[in-house]
């Protein structure tokens, strides 16, 4: 059964394979990662993720956030990023939770599960209402958010050449 775990060197090989998959489709979060550098010092990467959860060393415009990995056995399937609170930028675009599933594991229900498990983590943090956004042209993500209780609040124009953002709220009770 897939589960959310904190990042660990245990998943290094599978994570590096996933990064290669993500980069092939130009997913923004993974673009700056260099597989060779990660492979040489993976524990440093994992430590950085853990520091960001505590808010250590974050730029002023970022908030503390915990990254969880969706795994099954030793296989990295995807990622959930849970922001502990929102700043003014995240209230407009981004919200509390972002998630992704590696390309080779999509269309298997993992996105819905990742968000469901991420919502449970948000509830543990004491968040009562989760804000989450996605591109309006990302039909799959919109369906995942709605299947997890998301109610469309607004659509925000992002400017020429960029897809508008759909803004959802999910009440956690």
N, C-alpha and C positions, 0 to 999 in steps of 0.2 A: 504494500500500500504506500503510495507517495506521501511524503510528509515535508513540512517546512523545518529546515534546520539552519543554524548559524553557519556561515561559511567556514570551511575547514580544508586543510591540505589533503584530506582523505579523498576529495572529489576533484583533485587537480587535473588528472588526465581527461576526464569527461568534460570538465569546465573549459579546458583549452580547446577541445574539439568543438564545443558549443560556440566559443568566441569566434572561431574560424567560420562557422555557419552564419552567425550574426553579421560578421564583417562582410561576407559575400553579398548580403542584402543591404548593407550600409546602415544598420541600426545605430542610431546616434550614440547611445550609451556605451557601445562597445568599440566605436571607431578609434578612439585614442589608445586603446590597449594594444600592446605589442606582444604577440604570443611568445616570441623568443625571450623577451625580458621577463614575462610572467613565469615561464618555465624555469628560468634561471634562479628566480627568487620568489616563489609563489607565497611563501609565508609572509613576506613583506606586504604583498597585496592584501592578503587576508587580515593582517594586523591593521592596515589602513582602514579597511571596511569597519573593523571593530572600534577603532578610534572615532570614526565619524558617528557611530551610534552614541558615543558619549559626548559628541560635539567638539572633540579635540581637533584643532587645526583646520576647522572649516572656515571658508571665506565668509565674510560678514553677511552676504546675501543668501546663505544656506542655513538650514535648520538641522538639528540632530535627526538622524534617520537610521533605522535598523534595516539592514539588508538580510533577507532570508533566502535560502535556496530551496527550491522544490526538488527533491531527490527521491529516487527509488533505488534501493540498494546503494551501489556506488555511482549511480548515473545522475548527473545534473540534468534536470528537465527544464528548469526555468528559475525565475527570480521574482521576488516581491520586495519592493522597497517601501517601508512604512515610515512616513515623516511624523515625528512626535507631536508637532504643532505646525500651524500655518503662519507664514508671513504674508504680506500683502500680495506679493507676486503669486505665491501658491494658491491664494484664495481665488485668483483669476484663472490660472492655468497650472495644472499639475496636481493640486489637491494633496490628500493624505497618502494615497497609495498609487504606486505604479507597478506594473507587472509585465513580464514577458515570458514567452515560451520559446525555446530554441526551435528553429525551423523544422528540423527532422521529427519533432514531437508534437507539432500542431495538429489540430482537428481530431484530437483524441480526448477532449474534455479536461485537459490539464489547466487551461486558462481559467475555466470556471472554478476548478478546485483551488488553484493558486489564490484567486481573489477571495474565495470563501474562507480559506485558512488565514489569509491576510487580515480579513475582517475580524476574525477571532482574536488575532494578535492586537488589533487596534482596540478592541473591547478590553483586553487585559491591561492596556495602557490607560484606560479610563476615557477613551474617546467615545462620545455618545452619538455623534453624527459625522459620518465620513463623507468628505468631498472627494470626488474622483472625476477626471476629465479624460477624453479621448478625441482623436480626430473624427469629425463627422463622417468621413469616408471610410473609417475603420468599422465596418458593419459588424464583424465578429466581436470586437471588443465591446461595442455598444450592447450587443446581445448578452455578452457575459456579465456586464455591469447590471443590466436589467434583470437577468436571471438571479442575481444576488441581491435583489431588492432596490436597485438604483432607480430613482425617479428623476427624469430630466428636468432641470431647473432653468437652463439657459443655453443658448448657442452664441459663442463669442467669435466675432470675425477676427482673423489673425493677420489680415493684410494680403496684398497682391501676391499671388503665387503660393500662398500657404493655405492648407485646409483649415476651415473653421473648427473650433473646439466645442464639443458637447460637454456640458457641465451637469453632473449627477450628484445627488445626495442619497446616502443610505443611512437610515436610522438604525442604531444598534441598541437593542433593549434586552 
